[in-house]
């Protein structure tokens, strides 16, 4: 709810008490944005809900409320419509004053959080010795956007990369490399990351089919856990090589993360099991130590346990996740912990959250949130794969997007008979390509699957990053054409006369509400929808209202509207991790 809506809600609440007495304090006035502009800007529907309680017709109740309602500073005189809706239309002077007030505000009227908190966003989380693939795209992009929005709101955000850098897979890989490529275990960069991935696949195949090799791999895990110098050195080399590859992707996407992998929590795992035992939650089942859960059953309908220590004494993901959760609450002092992973892991999070609560590890003021997302699909509606059926490497996907943006730009320049430097072309292609991939993902409701299409995401028309980047560039084109420095417009007054100016003004003033809603529900697509609709409203204004050719004071007023739109787009897109361009 934005500041204007909050004010109006408070006024309707006061009118309700004045009309019907103190018993009606706290009754929700049901104030919502009007469903149709012809009804005004807001609608209070409380009269309909009180008809039975008061024994009166809704219109009579609405009339009594309006009689006591003073919104003269904000709205035109209220109107009663239909069975008893109270329609409220914002005054043009009020809108002008609001826009004038945010001109000098770098936050464009968006208030920071009243009570900033330490929040953790756990996202990306690739595995060592594996390349980042399309499956990591959503977690990385969604997590980054959520972190940016929380940071903008003033929260103390810890961006954590919970990489898979410990466990059986390392014993398996080290054991295999000892046989086929021992140099990789002693010498940095002896292997290309692609070769490392290939060796990992071969090691996995061997592990699945060769019992003797399984035992050798397990012994390597034991040596790693015991801190054997040669195994530990090999592990560090493998981690460092993967880390460098991950960093290339993160730099392409402009992602900042603090790495804190599974290995970080390894010393804490035994303590987790001991404390669960002391809490009376631990049950031994077929040699494994487990906690039985409420609401989870197997195919036979029997209670499903969460295993925290395997029968061979080893630990698993659940143990590590419980250890990391405790550390984040006790040491990091986080008040909200957000995990951004695919929807398929929903049960896992529900299970270990439940165990942590049963153990009494979650204080009342700490919120745990799993932010699930759907799959990336190909245009055939199936999981996005290469033509050979392999998982698409994230590096290849991003390079392809930039390459296509480069080709599109070259074609456009040819049509426009425009000459640009290669440096300009490369930079625009990079920004457009990466932005298109990010926005195509973020503009979808994250809980849904979505179809990945280069053609759609790079289109200059429709709900795409290139469309909004073009609107931003168009505004800067106005400033170049008129030799206008937006920063020197000063505190001139906005005057709203044309209908499209009013529509644009109202939309510009909704940014605070949109960002506040994303801060709470962690759905970045709501910000995308807002920016797309803002771009459309601006284009309608641009098409119907002369700007540089307008007479003063209208000319300056319209230039201010242009500047506020550009600044809103730039701010909003930055919260999605998208860079803007002043020329395209």
N, C-alpha and C positions, 0 to 999 in steps of 0.2 A: 504494500500500500504506500503510495507516494505522499509527500508532505501535504499537498492540497487535499487529497482524499482523507487524510488523518484529521485535518482541520474541520472539514465538512462533517465527518463522522461525529466529532466531538460536539459540534453545533446541533446536529440532529438529536444526539443523546440528551443535551440540555433542554431542547425544546420538548422532548418526550416527557421529561420529568416535570417541566413547567406546566404541561398540558394535563398530565394524568397522575402526578404525585411521585414521591420518593420511592415508592415500591417498584417503579420502572427504571431505577438506576441500574446500569449494567446490561439492560436489554440491547441486543445487537440491532442497530438501525437498518441492517442489511443494505448498506450503501455499496453499489457496484457501478462500474463504468456503464454508460448507456449502451444498449444493444444496437441502437441506430442513431446516427448524429442528429436526425430531425427531432429526437426526444431530448436533446441537450448533451451534456457531458457525463452526468452522473444521475443515478436513479436510487432513491431510498424506497425499499419495498416493505418496510416494517409494518405499515398499516394493515396489510393483508394478513400478516401473521397474528395480529392482536385482535382481530374481529371477534373471535369466539370468546376470548378472555374478557373483553370489554362489553360484549353484547351490543356492538354497534356496527354499522356498515363501514367497510374500509375507507370509502370516500370521506365519510364524516370524521373518521379518525385522522385521515391525512389532512383534512381541513383544520382540525384542532392543532395538529403538530405545526403546520405551516403558519398558523396565526402567531405561534410563539417562536418561530424560527427566524433568527437574524443572521443572514449570510450576505448582507448587502455589500460588504467589502470585497467579497469574492465572486458572487453570482448575480445574475439578473434575478428579478422576482421569481420565486419558485412557482411551478405550475403543477396542477394535479391532473393526471391523465388516466384514462381507462378506469378500472375498478378501484384505484386508489394509489397509483404510483406517484411519487413526488419527484418531478423532474427538475434538475438543476443545470443551468447553463452558465459556464464561466464568463465573467466579464472580459471584454477585450482589454480594458485598462489593467486588469489583474494579470493577464497573460503577459502584457508588455512589461509590467513591473517585474515579474518573475524572470523574464529573459534579460532585462537590464541588470538584475541582481547577479546573474551567473556569468555575465560577460568577463569579469575580471577574476573569476574563480577557476583555477586550474583543474579542480575536480568537477567543474560544471554542475555544481549544486548537489553532488552526491555526498551525503554525510558519511564520515568514517564510523566504524562500529563504536557504540557507546562503551562497551566492555570488551576490549580486545582480549583474545585468548591465545594460548599456545596451541596450535593445530598442526597435526602431522598429516601429510599426504604421501601415501605409499603407492608409487606407480612405476611403470616401465618394467623393471625386474626381469631382465634377460638372464639367460644361463651361460656360464663360462663354457668355452669350447664349442659354442653354437652361435651361428650368426643371427643377428636380429632379423626377424621376418615380419610379414604383414600382420601376423597375430599380435606383435608388440606395438603396432601403429596406434591402436585405439587407446590402450592404457597410457602410452607416452603422451599423446596429444590431449586426451581428456584430463589426465592428471595435471599436466602443465597448466591448462586453462583454469582448472579449479584452484590451483595454487596461486596463479596470478590474481584471480578475483579476490581470494581471501587476503592476499598481501595488500592489494589496493584498498581493501576495507580496513586495513590497519592491524590485522592479526599477525602474530608472530608464527610464521609458517616454517616448518621443517620439512623439506622435500627429500624423502628417503627412497633410495634405490635398493630394494631388498633382492640383490642378485643371487642366483643359484651358484654358489662358489664352494660347496662342501658336499660330502656324501659319497655314496657308492660309485657314482659316475666317474669320480676322480681316480679311485682305485682301479677301475676298469680301464680308463684311458692311459694312466701311467704304466700299468702292467703291460698293456699292448705296445706302447711306445718303447718300452725297455727292449722289446723283442725286435721291432721293425725300424725304429728311428730313434735310437738312444740320444743322439745329439740334441733333440728337441727338449730333453729333460735337463740339459746342462748349459745350453747356449741360447741366449736371447735371440728371437726372430729367426731361428733355424727353420721354422715352418711358416708358410703363408696361412692366413686364417682359413682360407678355403680348403687347404690340405688338412688342417687340424680338424675341421668339421668332417671331412672324408674319413680320417682315421677314427674319429669318434664313432661314426656309423659302423665301421668295420669292427671296432672294439665291442660295440653293443651286440652286433650279430654273433660274435665269438662268445660273448658272455652268456647269451641266451641259449647257446647250443653246446657249450664245452664246460663240463662240470669242473674239470681240473683248472681251467682258466678262471672260473668263478671263484674258486678257492684262492688262487693267486691274487685276484683283484681284491678280495676281502682282506687279505693280509696287507695289501698296500694301504687300504683304508685304515687298518689298525696302526700301521706305521705312521700314516699321516696324523691320526689322532694323538699318537704318542709323541709326535714332534721329531720323527727321524729326520736328520739333517738333509739327506739326499732327496727324500720324498717331499719334504717341505719346500726345498729349493725348486724342485720340478713343478710343484703346485703353484708356487709364486710366479714362475715364468709363464705358465699356461694362463693364469689369471691376468697377468700384465698384458699379454698379447691380445686377449679378448677385450680387455678394458680399452686399449687403444682403438680397436675397431668400433666399439660402442661410442667412443668419444667423437669419432668422425660423424656418426649419425646424429648425435646430440648437438654438435655444432651446426650441422645442416639445418636442423629443426629449431635451433636456438633454445635448447633445453638445459636448465641448470638443475643438478641433482647432487645430493650427498650420498656416496656409496656406503651402505652398511649391510653387507651380505650375510648369508646364513652362518658363515664361519665366525662372525662377530659374537654370535650368541652361543656358540658351542660350549664355552666354559659354564654356561648357566643352565644347561639342559638337565643335569642330574638334580639340581636344586628344584626345578619344576616338578620332577617326579616325586622327590622327597616331600615337598610341601603338599602335593595332592594326596599323598599317602597320609600325612598328618591330619589333613582335612577329613579323612574318612571316605574319600571319593574313589580311591583306587581299588580296582578289583582285578584279580589275576584270572585270565581266561585263556586256556590253551597255551600257557606259558608266557603270554604277553600281558603287560600291565595296561589296564584300560579304565576309562570312565564311561559308565552307561548313561545314555542321553534320553531325555524326554522328547517324545514326538518324532523319533527316528526309529524305524524298524527295517529289518531285512525282508526278503521275499516271503519268508515263512511267517512274518508278522511278529518275530521276536525282537526285543529291544536291541538297538544297534550300538555297539561300543565305539568310542574314539580311542584308538590305540596311541599311547604316549611312549611306550617302550616295547620294542619287539622281543620275541622269545629269545633271540640271540644277544639281547642286551643293547642293541642299537636303537637309535632314536629316529624319528621321522619328521615330516613337515609340520604335523600338528604340534609336536614338542617344541620345535623351533619357533612356530608362530605364537605359542603360549609364552615362551621366554621373551620374545621380542615385544609382545603386548605388555608384559609386566615391566620390562625395561622402559618402555615408552611412557608408561604411567608413573613409575617410581623415580626414574632418573631424568627423563626428558620433561616430566611434569605436564604432559599433554592433556588438554581438556576435550579435544575432539580428535579421534584417530580415523582417518579416511583411507580405505583400501580400494584402489581402482583396478579391478580385474574382470575377466570375462564372466558372464552370467553362469557358466558351467561350474564355477567354484562356489556358488551360492550356499550349497549345503555345508561345505567345508567351513565357511566363515560362521554360519549359524551354529555349527557344532562347537568350534573352539571358543566362540563368544559365550556359549551356554556354559561350558566347562569353567571358563574364567569367572563367570558370575557366580556359579555354584561354589567356587573356591573363595569367594569374597574378595577378589582382586580388583573389581571394578567399582570405584567410588561413585556415589550418586551424581557427582558433578562431572563425570566423564562419559562422553558419548562415543560409541563405536558405530561406524557406518561402513557398510560394504556398498560400493558404487559399481553395480554390475553393468556390463555392456554386451551387445549382441555381436554377431559374426560379420566379417567383411566377405561379401559374396561376389563372384564373378557375374558377368552379364547373362550367364546361363542359369543363374539362381543357385548355383552350387558354391561350395567353399572356393575362394579365390586361389587359383593355382596357375603355375606356368603351363605352357602347352604340353610339356612332357609330364605334367602331373605333380611336379614338385611344388613345395611351398615357396611363395614369392619372397625373395630377399628384399628387405626394406630398403637397402641401398639402391638396388636395381629399380624399385618402384619410384623412388624419389628422383633418380637420374632420368628415368623415362618421362616423368611429369615435366621436369625442367627442359628436356630435349623437345618435347611437344610444344611447350610454351614458346621456346625459341623459334621453332618452325612457324607457329601461328603468327608470331610477331613479324618475322621476315616477310611473310605473305601480306600482312596488313600494311607494312611499310611500302611494299612494292605497289600495292593498290593505291595508296595515298601519295605515291611518288615522293616519299620522305627519305631523307638521308640521315642516318644516325651512326654514331661510332660503335665499334664492336663492343667496347666497354659498356656503353649504355644498353645495348641489346642483351648482353650477357647478364647484366644486373637485373634488368626488367624480367628476363626469362626466369632467372633464379627466384626472384620474389614472387612472381605470378605462379610458377610451378609449385613451389613449396606451399604457398598460401592456398592454392586450389585444393591440394591434398588435405591440408589441415581443415579447411572450411567444409569440404565435402563430408568429412567425418563428424565435425562438431555440430553441423547444422541438422543432423539426424537426432531424433530422440535416442539417447545412448542405449536404452534398453532394447531397441529394435536392431535386427540385422539390417545391413544396407548394401546396395549393389554398387560396386566400384566401377566407375566409368570415366576414363580420361576425357572423352568428348564432352560429357555433361559438366564435369567440374571445371573445365577450361573455357566454357562458353561465356562470352561477354554479356549474354542476356540471361535473365533468370536468377534464382537464388544461389549465386556463386561468388567466390572471392573476387574473380576478375571484374564482375559487375560492380561490386562496391569499391574496388580499387579505382575503377574507371570514373565513378562518381566523385571520389576524392580528387583524382587528377583533374577532372572537369572543373571543380571549384578553384583549384590552383591555376587552371588555365584562364579563368575569369580574372584572377588577380594579376596574371602576367599581361593579359590583353589590355587591362585598364591601368596598368602600372600602379597597382594598389598593394600597399603593405597592410595586411589585415591587423597587424599588431599596432598600427598607428591610427586605427579608427577611433580610439579613445572611448570615452563613456557616452557616446551619442545614444539618443533614445531610439528604441525599436518602435515602429509604428505599424500596426497590423491592419491592413485595409482589404486586401484581396482574400477571397475564401481560401485559396491554396496557402497563403501566408499563415492564416489562422490554424489550418490543419497541421502545417509543418511545426508551428510554434508549440502546439499541444503535444506533438510527438516528441519534440526536443526535451520537453519537461517531464517525460516519463522515464528517463534514463535511471534515476535513482531507484524507482520501483523495480525495474528490471534487474538491476545489479543486486538489489536486496533479495529478490526472489531466488536468483542463482546462488547467492551466498548460502541460502537455507536449503534449497532442494537439490543443489549440485547438478543442475541440468543446463549445460552451456548452450543448448540449442535455443533456449528462450532468448538469450542475448543475440544469437544469430538472426532469429526471426525479427527482433526489434531493429537491428541494423539494416536488414533487407527492406523492411517496410519504411524505415526512415529514408533510405536511398530512393525508394519509389516516390515518397511524398516530396522529396527534394526535386526529383525530375519533373513532377507535375508542376511544382512552383516555377522551376526554371523554364519550362515550356510555355507557361501562361503569363509570366510576369517579366517585363523588361528589367534588367538590372543596371548595366552600365549606361543604358540610354535613358533611364528614369530620371525625373527631375528631383532635386533635393527638396525636402529631407528624405524622400522615399528611397533615393539611390543609396544613401549611406545605411539606412535601415535594412535594405535588402542585402547589402554587402555584409552586414552584421549577421543576418540569418545564414548567409553562405558560410561565414567563418564559424559560427556555432555548429553548423551541420558538419563541416570538415573536422572540427575538433572532437565532436561526438563520435564520428566514424573512426578517427584515429585512436581515441581512447578505447572505444569498444573493441576495435580490431586488435589493439595491443593486448587486451585482456584475453583474447583468443590465441595470442602468440603470433599475430599476423602483422607484418611490416607494411607500411603504406608507401605509395610512390607519388611524387608530385607531377611526374610526366610518364606517360605510357606510350 
